[in-house]
Amino acid sequence: MATKSYDAVVIGAGPGGYACAIRLGQLKQKVLCVEKDEVGGVCLNWGCVPSKALISASHTYDKVKNGASMGILADGIRVDVNRMQDWKEGIVKKLTGGVRGLLKGNGAELMVGDARVVGPNAVEVKTKEGVVERIEAKAIVIATGSSTIELPTFKFDGKQIIGAKEAVSLREVPNRMLVIGGGVIGLELGMVYQKLGTAITVVEMTAGLLPGVDPELTAVVEKKLLKNGGKVFKNAKAAGYEKNSDGSLAVKLELGEGKFDTVVTDCVLVAVGMRPNGGNLGLEQAGVKVERGFVPTDSVGRTNVPSIYAIGDVSGMPMLAHKATKEGEVVAEVIAGHKAAKDWVAIPAAIFTDPEIAVAGLTEQQAKDKGIEVRIGKFPFAALGRAMAVGETEGFFKVVADKKTHEVLGVHIVGPEASDLISEGALALEMHAFLEDVGLTIHPHPTLGEGMMEAHLNGLGQAIHVMNR
């Protein structure tokens, strides 16, 4: 068995792993990145990026189809799903190719194979050819991400019972789709197909859609989903299904209190979340603590074994690509002997529903639970000239601030381009800004970003374009 030596070996080439390997290369560390599938991980190949491409395409189709109010009259508009999928796959190939180029350009080696930790400083990689190579390194970084959770009663068949991976690659638009799970993945992908003409039914176990998000924001998305003909079952469970003679599926729903219902659908999208890939890596045998698939770490990403680090989904919540990237950069700095830590104030999150939701920092309820007296600033998109001009006026900005000091504690947006607008909120939190800092900053007109300024001013009772409470 051949043995190679490195300063660091990174297991996984997703948004955390490839960023870590690139940064290690920049810091002149001899680094090997091992990936069993394709570089880019879930995010680039069948998660964040391809789903956003389809969301963008379906949104464009929907706007043109309903453009009569703007004077845009389109006759015979239709969707070529094959061409849409080819376009999406072109984006994926461009990005994964870019990652390979960046790894190589920064001096990071890439190896395709299955990696297993065999000691605090040793990894064995089984290549696709079946050859086993031993890698010794001063540091090992676990960046193995997470996998789709499969339900025992809804085993994936890749055709009618599907997960997100299949949902971003459908070459036919189903007439009916039942989505199990009213979280981020379920609503994002469900609403794509709703725009393309699919009748959507969402089944959510908890009392509300998008658990963990401020219910005020979620209500706007739910209203749009229902307005477009969707159905939502909350506090409900999909218990199983039977195949009908015409090929459709009859899904049995448990609605609580002994009540049941049956929904007939053409396909079921299982979107009940992701589970961390911390198992079957040999970590426990190497002395690393693993909890339900998660690999716990300290403030610099180090596990209980000093030479082994973990980043991204496998290291804990939240499971977000940008969190993985940042952790990868931090760990690379630490391995190279620089000072770095996971010292951010907040990790923003974006949900690409219709309309979009984006959040950073504490919700109103979370602040109150911490015993903080708050003042709330709000501003509706309906009061923005720019929102009217683009024909998207649903939603609002909501700012949570400390009542006494005026320090900004949380920024929450539901509405057009929320995913882009939240970065200003994240910066405000990172800099410990006050309502005055954002409210007194001149924002260009006419833009959606003016709503951020006005919401902060509203928190002070000084908003100009809405009545102050």
C-alpha positions in Angstrom: 0.0 0.0 0.0 1.4 3.3 -1.1 1.7 6.1 1.6 1.7 9.8 0.9 2.3 12.6 3.4 0.6 16.0 3.6 0.2 18.9 5.9 -3.6 18.4 5.7 -6.2 16.1 4.1 -9.7 17.3 3.6 -12.4 14.7 3.2 -15.2 16.1 1.1 -15.2 18.7 -1.7 -18.4 20.5 -1.0 -18.7 24.2 -0.2 -16.8 23.6 3.1 -14.2 21.1 1.9 -13.2 22.8 -1.3 -13.0 26.3 0.3 -10.9 24.8 3.1 -8.5 23.1 0.6 -8.2 26.2 -1.5 -7.4 28.4 1.6 -4.9 25.8 2.8 -3.2 25.9 -0.6 -3.1 29.8 -0.5 -1.5 29.5 2.9 1.3 27.3 1.4 0.1 24.1 3.1 0.5 20.8 1.2 -3.1 19.7 1.0 -5.1 16.8 -0.5 -8.9 17.0 -1.0 -10.7 13.7 -1.3 -14.1 13.5 -2.9 -16.1 10.3 -3.6 -18.5 11.9 -6.1 -18.3 15.3 -7.8 -16.7 18.4 -6.5 -19.2 21.0 -5.2 -21.1 18.6 -3.0 -24.8 18.7 -2.6 -24.9 22.5 -3.1 -23.4 22.8 -6.6 -24.7 19.4 -8.0 -28.3 19.1 -6.8 -28.9 21.5 -4.0 -28.5 25.3 -3.8 -27.4 26.2 -7.3 -29.6 23.9 -9.6 -32.7 24.6 -7.5 -32.2 28.3 -7.7 -31.7 28.0 -11.5 -35.1 26.3 -11.7 -36.7 28.8 -9.3 -35.4 31.6 -11.5 -36.7 30.0 -14.7 -40.2 29.3 -13.2 -40.4 32.8 -11.8 -39.6 34.3 -15.2 -42.2 32.1 -16.8 -44.8 33.1 -14.2 -44.1 36.8 -14.7 -44.3 36.7 -18.4 -47.5 34.5 -18.2 -49.1 37.1 -15.9 -47.7 40.2 -17.5 -50.9 41.6 -18.9 -51.1 44.2 -16.1 -47.8 45.6 -17.3 -49.0 45.5 -20.9 -47.0 42.4 -21.7 -49.3 40.2 -23.7 -47.7 36.8 -24.4 -49.6 34.3 -26.5 -48.8 30.6 -26.6 -46.1 30.8 -23.9 -44.9 27.3 -23.0 -42.2 25.5 -21.1 -39.6 23.3 -22.7 -38.6 21.3 -19.6 -35.8 19.5 -21.4 -34.2 22.7 -22.5 -34.6 24.1 -19.0 -32.8 21.1 -17.5 -30.0 21.3 -20.1 -29.5 25.0 -19.2 -29.5 24.2 -15.5 -27.0 21.3 -16.0 -24.8 23.7 -18.0 -24.6 26.0 -15.0 -23.7 23.1 -12.7 -20.9 21.9 -15.1 -19.5 25.4 -15.4 -19.3 25.8 -11.6 -17.9 22.4 -10.8 -15.3 22.9 -13.5 -14.5 26.2 -11.9 -14.0 24.6 -8.5 -11.6 22.0 -10.0 -9.6 24.8 -11.6 -9.4 26.8 -8.3 -8.2 23.8 -6.4 -5.5 23.1 -9.0 -4.6 26.8 -9.3 -4.1 27.1 -5.6 -1.9 24.0 -5.3 -4.5 21.7 -3.7 -4.5 18.1 -4.9 -7.8 16.4 -5.7 -8.3 12.6 -5.3 -11.5 10.8 -6.2 -12.3 7.9 -3.8 -13.9 6.8 -0.5 -11.9 8.0 2.5 -11.8 6.5 5.9 -10.0 7.8 9.0 -7.7 5.1 10.4 -5.9 7.1 13.1 -5.5 10.7 14.4 -3.1 11.4 11.5 -3.9 8.8 8.9 -6.6 8.3 6.2 -7.1 5.4 3.8 -8.7 6.1 0.4 -10.2 3.5 -1.8 -10.1 4.8 -5.4 -12.7 3.9 -8.0 -10.3 1.4 -9.4 -10.3 -0.4 -6.1 -6.8 0.6 -5.1 -6.3 1.6 -1.4 -3.9 4.4 -0.7 -2.7 5.5 2.8 -2.5 9.2 3.5 -0.7 10.6 6.5 -1.3 14.2 7.5 -0.7 16.6 10.4 -4.3 17.6 10.2 -7.5 15.9 9.0 -10.6 17.9 8.1 -14.0 16.2 8.0 -16.2 17.9 5.4 -18.6 15.1 4.5 -21.8 17.1 4.5 -25.3 15.6 4.8 -27.7 13.3 3.0 -31.4 13.3 2.3 -33.5 11.6 4.9 -35.6 8.8 3.5 -38.9 7.7 5.1 -39.5 3.9 5.5 -43.0 4.2 4.2 -41.9 6.3 1.2 -38.8 4.6 -0.2 -37.3 6.4 -3.1 -37.9 4.9 -6.5 -36.5 7.8 -8.5 -39.7 8.2 -10.5 -42.8 8.7 -8.4 -41.3 8.8 -4.9 -38.4 11.3 -5.1 -36.1 13.5 -3.0 -34.6 16.8 -3.8 -31.9 15.2 -6.0 -34.5 13.9 -8.4 -36.8 16.9 -8.1 -34.2 19.3 -9.6 -33.8 16.9 -12.6 -37.4 16.1 -13.7 -37.8 16.1 -17.4 -41.6 16.2 -17.2 -43.8 18.5 -15.2 -46.1 16.3 -13.0 -49.8 17.2 -13.0 -50.0 16.7 -9.2 -47.3 16.6 -6.5 -47.6 15.9 -2.8 -44.8 17.3 -0.8 -44.0 15.7 2.6 -42.4 18.4 4.7 -43.2 22.1 4.7 -39.7 23.2 5.3 -37.2 25.0 3.0 -36.6 22.3 0.4 -40.2 21.2 0.2 -41.6 24.7 -0.3 -38.8 25.9 -2.6 -39.1 23.0 -5.0 -42.9 22.6 -4.6 -43.4 26.2 -5.6 -41.2 25.8 -8.7 -43.5 23.1 -10.0 -46.6 25.0 -8.9 -45.5 27.8 -11.2 -44.9 25.4 -14.0 -48.5 24.1 -13.7 -48.4 21.3 -11.0 -51.2 21.1 -8.4 -49.3 21.1 -5.1 -50.3 19.6 -1.7 -48.0 20.2 1.2 -48.1 18.0 4.3 -46.3 19.3 7.4 -46.0 17.5 10.8 -45.7 20.7 12.9 -48.2 23.5 13.5 -46.7 25.8 10.8 -44.7 25.9 7.6 -41.0 26.7 7.7 -40.5 25.8 11.4 -38.1 28.2 13.2 -38.9 31.1 10.9 -41.0 34.1 12.3 -44.6 33.1 11.7 -45.4 36.6 10.4 -43.0 36.0 7.5 -44.2 32.4 6.8 -47.8 33.6 6.6 -47.0 35.7 3.5 -45.6 32.7 1.7 -48.4 30.4 2.8 -51.0 32.9 1.5 -49.3 33.0 -1.9 -49.1 29.2 -2.0 -52.9 28.9 -1.3 -53.7 31.8 -3.7 -52.1 29.8 -6.5 -54.3 26.8 -5.8 -52.0 24.9 -3.4 -53.3 22.9 -0.5 -51.6 22.7 3.0 -52.2 20.2 5.7 -50.5 21.1 9.0 -50.2 18.9 12.1 -50.5 16.1 9.6 -48.6 13.0 8.7 -48.3 11.1 5.4 -48.8 7.5 6.7 -48.3 5.5 3.4 -49.6 5.1 -0.1 -51.2 2.7 -2.5 -50.8 2.6 -6.3 -54.0 3.0 -8.3 -54.7 1.2 -11.5 -54.1 4.3 -13.5 -50.6 4.7 -12.1 -51.4 7.5 -9.7 -50.7 7.2 -6.0 -53.3 7.4 -3.2 -51.5 8.8 -0.2 -53.1 8.3 3.2 -52.9 11.3 5.6 -53.2 11.2 9.4 -54.8 14.5 10.5 -54.8 13.9 14.3 -57.8 13.2 16.6 -58.5 10.0 14.7 -59.1 11.8 11.4 -57.8 10.6 8.1 -57.8 11.8 4.5 -56.5 10.5 1.2 -54.8 12.6 -1.5 -54.4 11.3 -5.0 -51.1 12.4 -6.7 -48.8 11.6 -9.5 -45.6 11.9 -7.5 -44.4 12.4 -3.9 -41.5 14.7 -3.0 -40.0 13.6 0.3 -38.5 16.7 1.9 -38.2 16.0 5.6 -34.7 17.2 6.0 -31.0 16.2 5.9 -29.0 13.9 8.1 -25.2 14.5 8.8 -22.7 12.1 7.2 -20.5 11.6 10.3 -20.9 7.8 10.4 -19.0 5.1 8.7 -15.8 7.2 8.4 -13.8 5.4 11.1 -14.0 8.5 13.4 -15.2 6.6 16.5 -12.3 4.1 16.2 -9.9 7.1 16.0 -11.4 8.4 19.2 -13.5 11.2 17.7 -16.8 11.9 19.4 -19.8 11.5 17.1 -23.3 12.3 18.2 -26.2 11.1 16.0 -24.0 11.6 12.9 -22.8 15.0 13.9 -19.2 15.6 14.8 -19.0 18.2 17.6 -16.3 20.9 17.5 -14.9 23.8 19.5 -14.7 27.5 18.5 -11.9 26.8 16.0 -13.5 23.7 14.4 -11.4 21.2 16.3 -12.9 17.9 17.5 -12.0 16.2 20.8 -9.0 14.7 18.9 -6.7 17.8 18.4 -5.5 16.8 14.9 -9.0 16.2 13.5 -11.4 19.0 12.5 -15.0 19.1 11.2 -16.8 21.7 9.2 -20.1 22.3 7.5 -23.3 20.2 7.9 -21.5 17.3 9.6 -20.3 19.7 12.4 -23.7 20.8 13.4 -26.6 23.2 12.7 -27.4 25.3 10.8 -26.9 23.2 7.6 -26.0 26.1 5.3 -23.5 26.2 2.5 -22.1 29.6 3.4 -21.6 28.5 7.0 -19.6 25.5 5.7 -17.5 27.8 3.5 -16.7 30.2 6.4 -15.9 27.3 8.8 -13.6 25.8 6.1 -11.7 29.1 5.9 -11.4 29.4 9.7 -10.1 25.8 10.0 -7.6 26.4 7.2 -6.2 29.5 9.0 -6.0 27.6 12.3 -4.1 24.6 10.7 -1.7 27.0 9.0 -0.9 28.6 12.4 -2.9 31.8 12.0 -5.4 33.3 14.5 -9.0 32.6 13.5 -12.2 31.4 15.2 -15.9 31.0 14.6 -16.6 34.4 16.0 -19.5 35.7 13.9 -22.5 37.4 15.4 -25.1 35.8 13.1 -25.3 33.5 10.1 -27.9 34.8 7.6 -30.3 32.4 5.9 -32.2 32.7 2.7 -35.3 30.8 1.6 -36.1 31.0 -2.1 -39.9 30.6 -1.8 -42.3 33.0 -3.5 -41.9 35.6 -2.1 -38.4 35.0 -0.7 -37.6 35.0 3.0 -34.3 36.0 4.5 -33.3 36.3 8.1 -30.3 37.2 10.3 -30.1 37.4 14.1 -32.8 37.0 16.7 -36.5 36.8 16.0 -38.9 38.9 18.1 -39.8 35.9 20.2 -36.2 34.7 20.6 -35.2 38.2 21.9 -38.2 38.2 24.4 -37.3 34.6 25.5 -33.8 36.0 26.4 -35.6 38.6 28.6 -34.7 41.5 26.2 -37.3 44.3 25.8 -37.6 45.1 22.1 -38.7 47.7 19.8 -39.9 46.6 16.3 -39.4 48.5 13.0 -41.5 47.4 10.0 -41.9 48.6 6.4 -44.0 47.0 3.7 -42.8 46.4 0.1 -46.2 47.8 -1.0 -45.0 51.3 0.0 -41.9 51.1 -2.2 -42.0 52.6 -5.7 -39.4 50.1 -6.9 -41.5 47.1 -5.7 -44.5 48.5 -7.6 -42.4 49.0 -10.7 -41.3 45.4 -10.7 -44.8 44.2 -9.9 -43.8 42.5 -6.6 -45.3 44.2 -3.6 -46.0 41.3 -1.2 -44.1 41.2 2.1 -42.2 43.5 4.5 -39.0 44.3 6.3 -39.0 43.6 10.1 -36.2 44.8 12.4 -35.8 43.7 16.0 -33.8 46.0 18.3 -33.0 46.5 21.9 -35.6 48.9 23.3 -33.2 50.7 25.6 -29.9 50.8 23.5 -31.4 50.6 20.0 -28.9 48.0 19.0 -30.1 45.9 16.1 -30.7 42.3 17.2 -32.4 40.8 14.2 -33.4 41.6 10.6 -36.2 39.6 8.9 -37.4 40.1 5.3 -40.2 38.5 3.3 -40.5 39.8 -0.2 -38.8 40.3 -3.6 -35.0 39.8 -3.6 -34.9 39.2 0.2 -32.0 36.9 -0.3 -29.9 39.8 -1.6 -31.2 42.4 0.8 -30.3 40.4 3.9 -26.6 41.0 3.5 -27.0 44.6 4.8 -28.8 43.2 7.8 -26.0 40.7 8.4 -23.4 43.5 8.2 -25.4 45.6 10.7 -25.4 42.7 13.2 -21.7 42.0 12.6 -20.8 45.6 13.3 -23.2 45.9 16.3 -25.1 48.6 14.5 -27.9 50.6 16.0 -31.2 51.6 14.5 -29.7 55.1 13.8 -26.7 53.6 11.9 -28.9 52.0 9.2 -31.8 54.5 9.4 -29.6 57.5 8.9 -27.6 55.9 6.0 -28.7 57.4 2.7 -30.1 54.6 0.5 -30.5 55.1 -3.3 -34.0 55.8 -4.7 -35.9 54.0 -6.2 -34.6 50.7 -4.8 -35.9 47.8 -2.7 -33.1 48.5 -0.3 -34.8 51.7 0.8 -37.2 49.5 2.8 -34.3 48.5 5.0 -33.6 52.1 5.9 -37.3 52.9 6.4 -37.8 49.8 8.7 -34.9 51.0 10.9 -36.4 54.5 11.0 -39.8 53.0 11.8 -38.2 51.4 14.8 -37.3 54.9 16.0 -40.7 56.3 15.0 -39.2 58.3 12.2 -40.1 56.5 9.0 -41.2 58.9 6.2 -43.2 56.7 3.8 -45.4 54.8 6.3 -47.3 55.8 9.4 -45.2 55.2 12.5 -46.7 53.3 15.4 
